[in-house]
Amino acid sequence: GGWSGTYAAGTAKSLTIKGQEYKFHYCPAGSFTMGSPTSETDRCSDETQHRVELTNGFWMLETEVTQAMWKSLMGSNPSYFSSSGGASKVSGMDTSNFPVDSVSWTNCQAFIAKLNSSGVAPSGFQFRLPSEAEWEYACRAGTTTAYFWGSSLNGDKANCHGNNPYGTSTKGKYLRRTTEVGSYDPNGWGLYDMHGNVWEWCEDWYDSDYYEKSNNAHNPVNVTPGSNRVLRGGSWDSNAKYCRSANRNDHAPTYRNDSFGFRLALVRSSSSR
């Protein structure tokens, strides 16, 4: 019962925090092949395939953290794509359910620390950024294709630079901005916007050959300090190839950008990674 039971993949549960609903979906323990096959076109050299086992189920936030969630907890809204951010593209729009953007990895940690110290997590649980392996596992939701729905994208199934498509020659939409979370279909585990909209920070330090080091890894997370932290999923401004499930990005943890956001994982406090 509660949050600590074992549930079917995609099971939804909600918390209300500062008047905002945080809906999570269950990602069961399991193993998967992380990275991309050599047959996947335009793949990068840091996507080497390897098996990963996640021995603990975890909960993943249904969408990116929204501007309303951020503002209700932190008191301000750093987002460029907001009424206070100066982006003419969203002038006159209600962006409260757009993803928060222009947040650094360090900013995300401050948000998470505030959540964890406020006693809103279910008993025995804590919030954190997902590890890179957890992120890709949740994004794929059991699929092995370039995206959870298949092998092509041109802005039709995710918010990206649709003029630069992948797996098709047909150009599609390019909104030139973020959009309301949940505007596109969810994956098989009920998670929205795992591809596109905003890049999502992960817990790990970036290492280009981390994959090779971690074959058959159990709950891998790269804790060896480096210069950059990992981001996943691509954004509104990304060519479609950068929105693939296996694609990796990295930036300095203090760097902010109007295409950077995040989502939360909710995990057992006692569970080692």
Backbone as CSV, one residue per row, in Angstrom:
resi,resn,N_x,N_y,N_z,CA_x,CA_y,CA_z,C_x,C_y,C_z
1,GLY,0.813,-1.210,0.000,0.000,0.000,0.000,0.840,1.250,0.000
2,GLY,0.169,2.394,0.041,0.887,3.662,0.057,1.778,3.808,-1.166
3,TRP,2.912,4.431,-0.980,3.838,4.659,-2.087,4.889,3.557,-2.171
4,SER,5.008,2.756,-1.122,6.119,1.808,-1.071,5.763,0.410,-1.574
5,GLY,4.528,0.229,-2.045,4.182,-1.063,-2.615,4.866,-1.270,-3.950
6,THR,4.654,-2.458,-4.525,5.138,-2.716,-5.874,3.954,-2.614,-6.812
7,TYR,4.074,-1.778,-7.796,2.948,-1.473,-8.665,3.251,-1.820,-10.117
8,ALA,2.193,-1.897,-10.920,2.368,-2.080,-12.360,3.029,-0.832,-12.941
9,ALA,3.808,-1.032,-13.991,4.464,0.096,-14.667,3.424,1.118,-15.083
10,GLY,3.714,2.382,-14.764,2.824,3.467,-15.174,1.758,3.840,-14.169
11,THR,1.619,3.038,-13.088,0.648,3.376,-12.048,0.854,4.821,-11.583
12,ALA,-0.261,5.560,-11.460,-0.177,6.980,-11.111,-0.569,7.228,-9.663
13,LYS,0.156,8.117,-9.015,-0.196,8.606,-7.681,0.149,10.092,-7.619
14,SER,-0.617,10.835,-6.821,-0.417,12.287,-6.770,-0.126,12.796,-5.368
15,LEU,0.643,13.861,-5.318,0.858,14.639,-4.105,0.404,16.068,-4.397
16,THR,-0.170,16.732,-3.405,-0.469,18.153,-3.559,0.516,18.928,-2.690
17,ILE,1.278,19.796,-3.323,2.328,20.564,-2.646,2.125,22.036,-2.978
18,LYS,1.916,22.843,-1.957,1.705,24.291,-2.146,0.607,24.559,-3.176
19,GLY,-0.449,23.750,-3.111,-1.576,23.957,-4.009,-1.396,23.407,-5.415
20,GLN,-0.252,22.809,-5.670,0.026,22.249,-6.996,-0.026,20.725,-6.955
21,GLU,-0.632,20.117,-7.989,-0.644,18.658,-8.063,0.625,18.158,-8.742
22,TYR,1.320,17.286,-8.036,2.502,16.617,-8.578,2.106,15.166,-8.831
23,LYS,1.947,14.805,-10.084,1.514,13.454,-10.420,2.731,12.623,-10.828
24,PHE,2.877,11.468,-10.207,4.016,10.586,-10.470,3.539,9.270,-11.070
25,HIS,4.404,8.648,-11.876,4.122,7.326,-12.423,5.213,6.353,-11.992
26,TYR,4.784,5.120,-11.694,5.713,4.116,-11.181,6.540,3.501,-12.297
27,CYS,7.837,3.439,-12.065,8.772,2.764,-12.973,9.329,1.565,-12.204
28,PRO,8.912,0.356,-12.559,9.281,-0.819,-11.764,10.758,-1.175,-11.919
29,ALA,11.287,-1.913,-10.951,12.643,-2.438,-11.073,12.734,-3.258,-12.354
30,GLY,13.901,-3.260,-12.976,14.067,-4.029,-14.204,15.403,-3.732,-14.849
31,SER,15.663,-4.410,-15.960,16.903,-4.146,-16.693,16.560,-3.753,-18.125
32,PHE,17.482,-3.041,-18.755,17.255,-2.608,-20.133,18.593,-2.338,-20.794
33,THR,18.555,-2.207,-22.115,19.761,-1.854,-22.849,19.778,-0.342,-23.027
34,MET,20.768,0.278,-22.398,20.935,1.728,-22.454,21.829,2.073,-23.643
35,GLY,21.582,3.228,-24.250,22.374,3.626,-25.404,21.674,3.281,-26.704
36,SER,22.352,3.514,-27.833,21.727,3.277,-29.136,22.472,2.208,-29.926
37,PRO,21.736,1.432,-30.730,22.403,0.455,-31.589,23.186,1.168,-32.693
38,THR,24.195,0.517,-33.233,25.008,1.148,-34.282,24.179,1.414,-35.534
39,SER,23.025,0.754,-35.648,22.155,0.968,-36.805,21.354,2.266,-36.708
40,GLU,21.363,2.900,-35.529,20.593,4.130,-35.344,21.378,5.289,-35.963
41,THR,20.819,5.896,-37.008,21.559,6.933,-37.731,21.751,8.186,-36.877
42,ASP,22.849,8.897,-37.155,23.192,10.139,-36.455,23.428,9.952,-34.970
43,ARG,23.704,8.715,-34.543,24.006,8.497,-33.130,25.366,9.107,-32.805
44,CYS,25.602,9.336,-31.525,26.868,9.936,-31.096,27.778,8.863,-30.503
45,SER,29.051,9.180,-30.412,30.046,8.187,-29.966,29.908,7.844,-28.483
46,ASP,29.163,8.651,-27.730,29.028,8.396,-26.286,27.751,7.617,-25.950
47,GLU,27.151,6.966,-26.954,25.894,6.244,-26.739,26.077,4.721,-26.766
48,THR,27.288,4.254,-26.465,27.586,2.827,-26.536,26.569,1.997,-25.755
49,GLN,26.028,0.981,-26.397,25.007,0.161,-25.735,25.600,-0.697,-24.626
50,HIS,24.855,-0.829,-23.545,25.250,-1.693,-22.434,24.013,-2.012,-21.605
51,ARG,24.082,-3.112,-20.887,22.953,-3.508,-20.044,23.034,-2.807,-18.705
52,VAL,21.892,-2.367,-18.227,21.794,-1.722,-16.925,20.665,-2.390,-16.153
53,GLU,20.896,-2.659,-14.889,19.836,-3.184,-14.039,19.505,-2.160,-12.961
54,LEU,18.223,-1.844,-12.855,17.741,-0.957,-11.792,16.996,-1.842,-10.799
55,THR,17.566,-1.985,-9.622,17.031,-2.956,-8.663,15.922,-2.393,-7.786
56,ASN,15.685,-1.085,-7.885,14.622,-0.467,-7.095,13.616,0.222,-8.004
57,GLY,12.350,-0.047,-7.783,11.331,0.740,-8.477,11.398,2.184,-7.996
58,PHE,10.956,3.107,-8.822,10.955,4.525,-8.437,9.770,5.212,-9.099
59,TRP,9.461,6.405,-8.635,8.373,7.199,-9.186,8.951,8.372,-9.964
60,MET,8.387,8.640,-11.143,8.866,9.737,-11.978,7.746,10.743,-12.173
61,LEU,8.073,12.025,-12.052,7.075,13.075,-12.260,6.527,12.985,-13.682
62,GLU,5.210,13.097,-13.801,4.527,12.899,-15.080,4.998,13.877,-16.165
63,THR,5.320,15.089,-15.754,5.761,16.133,-16.684,7.039,16.768,-16.141
64,GLU,7.591,17.692,-16.895,8.649,18.509,-16.325,8.064,19.338,-15.174
65,VAL,8.904,19.780,-14.275,8.470,20.720,-13.241,7.979,21.983,-13.952
66,THR,6.771,22.418,-13.603,6.162,23.564,-14.286,6.555,24.884,-13.613
67,GLN,6.257,25.969,-14.328,6.510,27.298,-13.760,5.666,27.518,-12.505
68,ALA,4.429,26.997,-12.500,3.573,27.146,-11.317,4.151,26.397,-10.122
69,MET,4.666,25.187,-10.359,5.296,24.413,-9.276,6.486,25.173,-8.715
70,TRP,7.326,25.661,-9.607,8.538,26.366,-9.178,8.179,27.617,-8.382
71,LYS,7.279,28.418,-8.932,6.939,29.690,-8.284,6.282,29.476,-6.924
72,SER,5.443,28.439,-6.816,4.746,28.195,-5.549,5.724,27.832,-4.434
73,LEU,6.844,27.229,-4.802,7.829,26.808,-3.802,8.925,27.847,-3.601
74,MET,9.389,28.451,-4.707,10.559,29.328,-4.650,10.210,30.818,-4.628
75,GLY,8.955,31.137,-4.939,8.516,32.526,-4.845,8.752,33.393,-6.067
76,SER,9.483,32.877,-7.034,9.731,33.646,-8.256,9.764,32.697,-9.445
77,ASN,9.794,33.257,-10.642,9.792,32.448,-11.848,10.955,32.876,-12.741
78,PRO,11.987,32.027,-12.854,13.174,32.405,-13.637,12.991,32.260,-15.147
79,SER,11.855,31.716,-15.585,11.693,31.299,-16.981,11.712,32.463,-17.973
80,TYR,12.427,32.264,-19.072,12.405,33.223,-20.174,11.043,33.193,-20.864
81,PHE,10.498,31.988,-21.048,9.197,31.860,-21.715,8.063,32.024,-20.696
82,SER,7.938,33.250,-20.181,6.904,33.583,-19.200,6.581,35.061,-19.347
83,SER,5.513,35.494,-18.707,5.108,36.904,-18.828,6.176,37.838,-18.275
84,SER,6.933,37.351,-17.302,7.971,38.195,-16.694,9.337,37.982,-17.332
85,GLY,9.435,37.001,-18.237,10.746,36.641,-18.768,11.179,37.387,-20.002
86,GLY,10.242,38.062,-20.633,10.602,38.885,-21.775,10.485,38.247,-23.150
87,ALA,10.023,36.997,-23.208,9.904,36.342,-24.513,8.627,36.792,-25.218
88,SER,8.789,37.474,-26.348,7.610,37.958,-27.083,6.773,36.801,-27.628
89,LYS,7.408,35.646,-27.811,6.718,34.467,-28.346,5.548,34.019,-27.462
90,VAL,5.600,34.328,-26.173,4.537,33.888,-25.265,3.740,35.069,-24.718
91,SER,3.886,36.215,-25.342,3.171,37.411,-24.889,1.672,37.148,-24.816
92,GLY,1.068,37.460,-23.665,-0.366,37.286,-23.476,-0.798,35.865,-23.174
93,MET,0.150,34.918,-23.110,-0.182,33.522,-22.828,-0.039,33.222,-21.339
94,ASP,-0.875,32.310,-20.843,-0.712,31.814,-19.473,0.312,30.690,-19.519
95,THR,1.483,30.946,-18.985,2.565,29.950,-19.068,2.751,29.165,-17.769
96,SER,1.779,29.230,-16.871,1.957,28.565,-15.571,2.174,27.059,-15.709
97,ASN,1.590,26.459,-16.775,1.789,25.026,-16.994,2.813,24.732,-18.086
98,PHE,3.608,25.745,-18.440,4.788,25.508,-19.276,5.887,24.994,-18.334
99,PRO,6.870,24.289,-18.868,7.970,23.869,-17.983,8.747,25.090,-17.493
100,VAL,9.232,25.018,-16.264,10.154,26.058,-15.816,11.398,25.928,-16.689
101,ASP,11.949,27.060,-17.132,13.173,27.025,-17.937,14.191,27.989,-17.323
102,SER,15.362,28.007,-17.903,16.450,28.867,-17.413,16.832,28.533,-15.981
103,VAL,16.826,27.231,-15.666,17.292,26.769,-14.352,18.555,25.926,-14.533
104,SER,19.537,26.198,-13.701,20.779,25.425,-13.716,20.606,24.157,-12.885
105,TRP,21.550,23.247,-12.995,21.547,22.031,-12.159,21.553,22.447,-10.685
106,THR,22.346,23.457,-10.372,22.431,23.959,-8.996,21.095,24.528,-8.530
107,ASN,20.406,25.270,-9.395,19.064,25.782,-9.069,18.111,24.624,-8.766
108,CYS,18.174,23.578,-9.583,17.305,22.404,-9.372,17.561,21.771,-8.012
109,GLN,18.828,21.712,-7.620,19.164,21.127,-6.319,18.593,21.961,-5.168
110,ALA,18.549,23.276,-5.345,17.968,24.150,-4.314,16.468,23.891,-4.184
111,PHE,15.799,23.714,-5.326,14.368,23.404,-5.343,14.107,22.069,-4.640
112,ILE,14.924,21.070,-4.971,14.764,19.731,-4.395,15.038,19.746,-2.888
113,ALA,16.071,20.471,-2.480,16.389,20.567,-1.047,15.225,21.179,-0.272
114,LYS,14.590,22.181,-0.874,13.460,22.838,-0.227,12.273,21.870,-0.120
115,LEU,12.035,21.115,-1.184,10.973,20.101,-1.144,11.244,19.081,-0.052
116,ASN,12.477,18.572,-0.008,12.814,17.520,0.950,12.792,18.006,2.393
117,SER,13.074,19.292,2.603,13.084,19.802,3.980,11.695,20.228,4.444
118,SER,10.728,20.241,3.522,9.397,20.716,3.891,8.454,19.599,4.332
119,GLY,8.944,18.372,4.331,8.155,17.266,4.865,6.969,16.840,4.020
120,VAL,7.012,17.136,2.713,5.878,16.806,1.850,6.016,15.441,1.172
121,ALA,7.207,14.867,1.221,7.399,13.555,0.589,6.695,12.478,1.403
122,PRO,6.204,11.418,0.754,5.629,10.301,1.511,6.675,9.748,2.483
123,SER,6.202,9.181,3.581,7.107,8.645,4.600,8.083,7.642,3.987
124,GLY,9.366,7.831,4.272,10.390,6.926,3.761,10.863,7.230,2.358
125,PHE,10.412,8.363,1.800,10.794,8.726,0.430,11.461,10.090,0.393
126,GLN,12.198,10.319,-0.688,12.792,11.638,-0.906,12.770,11.961,-2.392
127,PHE,12.830,13.254,-2.685,12.905,13.725,-4.068,14.372,13.871,-4.466
128,ARG,14.664,13.622,-5.725,15.972,13.940,-6.300,15.830,13.978,-7.807
129,LEU,16.890,14.419,-8.474,16.919,14.290,-9.924,17.057,12.810,-10.257
130,PRO,16.487,12.366,-11.377,16.732,10.988,-11.787,18.191,10.809,-12.188
131,SER,18.712,9.605,-11.994,20.015,9.301,-12.585,19.831,9.231,-14.091
132,GLU,20.934,9.306,-14.814,20.847,9.236,-16.268,20.238,7.905,-16.717
133,ALA,20.601,6.824,-16.033,20.047,5.503,-16.384,18.552,5.439,-16.085
134,GLU,18.144,5.959,-14.937,16.717,5.996,-14.611,15.949,6.816,-15.639
135,TRP,16.543,7.927,-16.051,15.873,8.796,-17.018,15.620,8.047,-18.331
136,GLU,16.655,7.405,-18.874,16.485,6.717,-20.157,15.544,5.524,-20.039
137,TYR,15.630,4.823,-18.918,14.724,3.687,-18.656,13.273,4.152,-18.652
138,ALA,13.015,5.263,-17.974,11.655,5.806,-17.896,11.205,6.353,-19.247
139,CYS,12.123,6.979,-19.978,11.809,7.516,-21.298,11.422,6.393,-22.251
140,ARG,12.197,5.336,-22.265,11.946,4.226,-23.192,10.675,3.455,-22.830
141,ALA,10.420,3.294,-21.543,9.233,2.556,-21.088,9.102,1.216,-21.812
142,GLY,10.219,0.522,-21.923,10.214,-0.800,-22.534,10.482,-0.825,-24.030
143,THR,10.635,0.334,-24.654,10.857,0.379,-26.108,12.349,0.400,-26.439
144,THR,12.674,0.056,-27.684,14.073,0.019,-28.104,14.340,0.908,-29.326
145,THR,13.322,1.632,-29.779,13.455,2.492,-30.958,14.046,3.854,-30.588
146,ALA,14.311,4.660,-31.589,14.951,5.969,-31.363,14.118,6.860,-30.444
147,TYR,12.787,6.763,-30.573,11.841,7.466,-29.694,10.866,6.421,-29.174
148,PHE,10.127,6.713,-28.142,9.251,5.669,-27.595,8.169,5.242,-28.573
149,TRP,7.824,6.101,-29.535,6.763,5.763,-30.502,7.307,5.160,-31.783
150,GLY,8.616,5.203,-32.010,9.154,4.715,-33.274,10.464,5.380,-33.631
151,SER,10.699,5.558,-34.925,12.026,5.978,-35.376,12.066,7.280,-36.156
152,SER,11.003,8.073,-36.098,11.054,9.361,-36.789,10.368,10.446,-35.967
153,LEU,10.811,11.678,-36.195,10.250,12.839,-35.496,10.443,14.073,-36.364
154,ASN,9.395,14.865,-36.509,9.522,16.142,-37.227,8.715,17.249,-36.547
155,GLY,8.555,17.133,-35.231,7.796,18.137,-34.494,6.341,17.774,-34.319
156,ASP,5.946,16.613,-34.843,4.542,16.181,-34.739,4.235,15.537,-33.395
157,LYS,5.194,14.790,-32.844,4.949,14.041,-31.613,5.691,14.603,-30.407
158,ALA,6.475,15.642,-30.628,7.217,16.295,-29.549,7.616,17.690,-30.011
159,ASN,7.796,18.596,-29.059,8.137,19.979,-29.354,9.640,20.113,-29.602
160,CYS,10.007,20.191,-30.899,11.417,20.286,-31.255,11.556,21.166,-32.500
161,HIS,12.760,21.234,-33.036,13.008,21.984,-34.268,12.577,21.104,-35.445
162,GLY,11.278,21.135,-35.742,10.711,20.234,-36.737,11.170,20.485,-38.163
163,ASN,11.857,21.631,-38.399,12.422,21.886,-39.727,13.655,21.027,-39.972
164,ASN,14.182,20.437,-38.903,15.331,19.538,-38.987,14.908,18.170,-38.461
165,PRO,14.144,17.411,-39.267,13.536,16.166,-38.805,14.527,15.010,-38.734
166,TYR,14.068,13.912,-38.171,14.864,12.686,-38.061,14.026,11.527,-38.562
167,GLY,14.635,10.680,-39.384,13.938,9.481,-39.852,12.875,9.749,-40.903
168,THR,12.766,10.978,-41.361,11.814,11.366,-42.400,12.342,12.618,-43.087
169,SER,11.957,12.819,-44.335,12.381,14.036,-45.027,11.329,15.134,-44.933
170,THR,10.187,14.788,-44.320,9.097,15.753,-44.200,9.341,16.723,-43.049
171,LYS,9.471,17.996,-43.382,9.674,18.990,-42.329,8.360,19.242,-41.591
172,GLY,8.481,19.545,-40.312,7.292,19.770,-39.495,7.369,21.068,-38.717
173,LYS,6.615,21.127,-37.628,6.490,22.359,-36.849,7.768,22.728,-36.097
174,TYR,7.976,24.029,-35.999,9.020,24.577,-35.136,8.402,25.769,-34.412
175,LEU,7.992,25.556,-33.157,7.273,26.586,-32.395,8.169,27.737,-31.959
176,ARG,9.460,27.484,-31.862,10.436,28.476,-31.387,10.204,28.875,-29.930
177,ARG,9.597,27.988,-29.162,9.353,28.254,-27.734,8.950,26.954,-27.055
178,THR,8.900,26.991,-25.728,8.346,25.870,-24.984,6.825,25.871,-25.151
179,THR,6.190,24.824,-24.710,4.737,24.754,-24.768,4.225,24.061,-23.510
180,GLU,2.930,24.160,-23.278,2.332,23.573,-22.078,2.705,22.100,-21.954
181,VAL,3.065,21.678,-20.746,3.414,20.273,-20.540,2.201,19.404,-20.863
182,GLY,2.459,18.207,-21.363,1.371,17.297,-21.683,0.645,17.621,-22.973
183,SER,1.251,18.422,-23.843,0.610,18.790,-25.107,0.712,17.686,-26.164
184,TYR,1.582,16.716,-25.917,1.777,15.608,-26.856,1.472,14.301,-26.123
185,ASP,1.308,13.216,-26.876,0.934,11.944,-26.251,2.007,11.457,-25.275
186,PRO,1.593,10.800,-24.191,2.559,10.255,-23.235,3.138,8.931,-23.730
187,ASN,4.205,8.489,-23.082,4.738,7.161,-23.414,3.929,6.077,-22.692
188,GLY,4.356,4.852,-22.822,3.594,3.728,-22.286,3.475,3.709,-20.776
189,TRP,4.304,4.464,-20.101,4.227,4.546,-18.640,3.580,5.846,-18.171
190,GLY,2.948,6.560,-19.091,2.188,7.750,-18.723,3.007,9.018,-18.568
191,LEU,4.256,8.994,-19.030,5.133,10.159,-18.878,5.089,11.035,-20.128
192,TYR,4.948,12.334,-19.913,4.850,13.292,-21.007,6.166,14.031,-21.224
193,ASP,6.385,14.452,-22.460,7.492,15.359,-22.792,8.870,14.813,-22.446
194,MET,9.022,13.487,-22.494,10.365,12.930,-22.309,11.241,13.262,-23.523
195,HIS,10.603,13.536,-24.648,11.308,14.015,-25.840,10.897,15.469,-26.073
196,GLY,11.875,16.350,-26.213,11.575,17.739,-26.565,11.066,18.600,-25.423
197,ASN,10.646,19.795,-25.751,10.166,20.853,-24.850,11.325,21.508,-24.090
198,VAL,11.846,20.860,-23.048,13.095,21.342,-22.437,14.023,20.167,-22.148
199,TRP,15.316,20.423,-22.262,16.318,19.466,-21.785,16.107,19.241,-20.292
200,GLU,16.349,18.033,-19.815,16.127,17.721,-18.410,17.436,17.317,-17.726
201,TRP,17.754,18.055,-16.671,18.961,17.749,-15.886,18.840,16.383,-15.221
202,CYS,19.948,15.656,-15.180,20.038,14.403,-14.426,21.073,14.554,-13.322
203,GLU,21.078,13.576,-12.412,21.962,13.641,-11.248,23.442,13.535,-11.625
204,ASP,23.743,12.745,-12.647,25.121,12.337,-12.931,26.047,13.445,-13.406
205,TRP,27.323,13.263,-13.072,28.384,13.961,-13.779,28.509,13.303,-15.148
206,TYR,28.781,14.112,-16.173,28.931,13.571,-17.520,30.319,12.952,-17.704
207,ASP,30.359,11.800,-18.346,31.609,11.144,-18.724,31.359,10.485,-20.074
208,SER,32.158,10.837,-21.078,31.887,10.350,-22.438,31.984,8.833,-22.535
209,ASP,32.806,8.183,-21.707,32.894,6.725,-21.780,32.340,6.045,-20.529
210,TYR,31.500,6.769,-19.800,30.813,6.197,-18.634,30.103,4.907,-19.014
211,TYR,29.508,4.878,-20.198,28.782,3.692,-20.646,29.675,2.458,-20.677
212,GLU,30.862,2.612,-21.264,31.741,1.452,-21.387,32.154,0.925,-20.016
213,LYS,32.278,1.827,-19.064,32.721,1.423,-17.734,31.629,0.692,-16.961
214,SER,30.365,0.870,-17.411,29.278,0.438,-16.542,28.457,-0.710,-17.120
215,ASN,29.074,-1.544,-17.983,28.311,-2.652,-18.548,27.822,-3.582,-17.445
216,ASN,26.558,-4.029,-17.578,25.908,-4.851,-16.547,25.869,-4.143,-15.196
217,ALA,25.781,-2.827,-15.257,25.813,-2.031,-14.035,24.505,-2.143,-13.271
218,HIS,24.601,-2.098,-11.951,23.427,-2.052,-11.084,23.261,-0.631,-10.586
219,ASN,22.121,-0.028,-10.902,21.798,1.319,-10.417,22.936,2.316,-10.635
220,PRO,23.468,2.411,-11.871,24.634,3.277,-12.066,24.287,4.758,-11.929
221,VAL,25.184,5.478,-11.309,25.131,6.942,-11.347,26.572,7.405,-11.256
222,ASN,26.969,8.305,-12.134,28.364,8.736,-12.167,28.598,9.833,-11.137
223,VAL,29.220,9.440,-10.019,29.463,10.392,-8.928,30.891,10.945,-8.961
224,THR,31.698,10.512,-9.937,33.068,11.010,-10.047,33.037,12.443,-10.558
225,PRO,33.480,13.397,-9.752,33.358,14.795,-10.152,34.015,15.074,-11.496
226,GLY,33.297,15.834,-12.309,33.809,16.256,-13.608,33.518,17.733,-13.760
227,SER,33.442,18.198,-14.999,33.148,19.618,-15.187,31.678,19.858,-15.507
228,ASN,31.001,18.840,-16.063,29.625,19.026,-16.517,28.666,17.982,-15.956
229,ARG,27.397,18.369,-15.841,26.325,17.441,-15.472,25.531,17.060,-16.721
230,VAL,24.847,15.933,-16.637,24.119,15.386,-17.786,22.756,16.054,-17.971
231,LEU,22.374,16.253,-19.228,20.999,16.645,-19.598,20.488,15.649,-20.632
232,ARG,19.179,15.416,-20.618,18.575,14.435,-21.518,17.300,14.958,-22.177
233,GLY,16.972,14.365,-23.334,15.647,14.503,-23.929,15.468,15.524,-25.039
234,GLY,16.431,16.449,-25.195,16.251,17.469,-26.223,15.249,18.538,-25.819
235,SER,15.088,19.541,-26.674,14.240,20.686,-26.315,13.493,21.235,-27.520
236,TRP,12.753,22.307,-27.278,12.015,23.032,-28.322,12.925,23.501,-29.446
237,ASP,14.198,23.707,-29.122,15.145,24.270,-30.077,16.108,23.219,-30.624
238,SER,15.870,21.949,-30.301,16.781,20.881,-30.725,16.359,20.269,-32.056
239,ASN,17.335,20.028,-32.931,17.066,19.186,-34.085,16.553,17.845,-33.576
240,ALA,15.692,17.212,-34.349,15.012,16.001,-33.873,15.977,14.894,-33.434
241,LYS,17.155,14.826,-34.055,18.090,13.751,-33.688,18.562,13.872,-32.236
242,TYR,18.544,15.093,-31.708,18.992,15.291,-30.324,17.899,14.970,-29.301
243,CYS,16.706,14.655,-29.784,15.607,14.281,-28.893,15.463,12.769,-28.747
244,ARG,16.376,12.004,-29.374,16.297,10.543,-29.283,16.484,10.073,-27.836
245,SER,15.920,8.901,-27.536,15.982,8.337,-26.181,17.412,8.199,-25.665
246,ALA,18.353,7.879,-26.554,19.728,7.602,-26.133,20.628,8.830,-26.143
247,ASN,20.166,9.935,-26.717,21.044,11.098,-26.884,21.420,11.723,-25.548
248,ARG,22.673,12.158,-25.454,23.195,12.721,-24.212,23.701,14.144,-24.446
249,ASN,23.497,14.990,-23.456,24.008,16.353,-23.502,24.634,16.637,-22.145
250,ASP,25.462,17.659,-22.070,26.089,17.982,-20.782,26.428,19.460,-20.737
251,HIS,26.378,19.997,-19.540,26.734,21.413,-19.338,27.206,21.629,-17.910
252,ALA,27.894,22.746,-17.714,28.343,23.115,-16.367,27.135,23.222,-15.444
253,PRO,27.226,22.749,-14.205,26.072,22.726,-13.300,25.506,24.097,-12.949
254,THR,26.269,25.151,-13.209,25.779,26.502,-12.922,25.191,27.184,-14.156
255,TYR,25.190,26.492,-15.287,24.753,27.090,-16.547,23.236,27.089,-16.667
256,ARG,22.678,28.231,-17.095,21.234,28.354,-17.296,20.949,28.657,-18.757
257,ASN,19.817,28.176,-19.245,19.489,28.334,-20.653,17.979,28.210,-20.800
258,ASP,17.397,28.915,-21.779,15.939,28.865,-21.938,15.440,27.556,-22.552
259,SER,16.342,26.616,-22.769,15.922,25.283,-23.210,16.210,24.218,-22.147
260,PHE,16.572,24.649,-20.934,16.910,23.712,-19.851,15.835,23.721,-18.769
261,GLY,15.393,22.533,-18.362,14.465,22.356,-17.251,14.778,21.049,-16.547
262,PHE,13.774,20.455,-15.895,14.022,19.201,-15.179,12.708,18.560,-14.758
263,ARG,12.802,17.288,-14.344,11.673,16.640,-13.677,12.209,15.886,-12.472
264,LEU,11.325,15.507,-11.588,11.701,14.896,-10.328,11.551,13.382,-10.349
265,ALA,12.424,12.714,-9.617,12.223,11.320,-9.249,11.893,11.296,-7.755
266,LEU,11.042,10.357,-7.384,10.682,10.154,-5.970,11.115,8.734,-5.626
267,VAL,12.057,8.618,-4.686,12.688,7.328,-4.417,12.693,7.026,-2.916
268,ARG,12.802,5.756,-2.594,12.919,5.367,-1.184,14.181,5.976,-0.594
269,SER,14.059,6.591,0.566,15.224,7.261,1.195,16.348,6.301,1.456
270,SER,15.997,5.058,1.798,17.011,4.091,2.196,17.670,3.403,1.002
271,SER,17.066,3.521,-0.181,17.553,2.730,-1.302,18.842,3.304,-1.852
272,SER,19.871,2.473,-1.878,21.103,2.894,-2.531,20.858,2.783,-4.026
273,ARG,21.655,3.524,-4.774,21.417,3.503,-6.217,21.995,2.264,-6.825
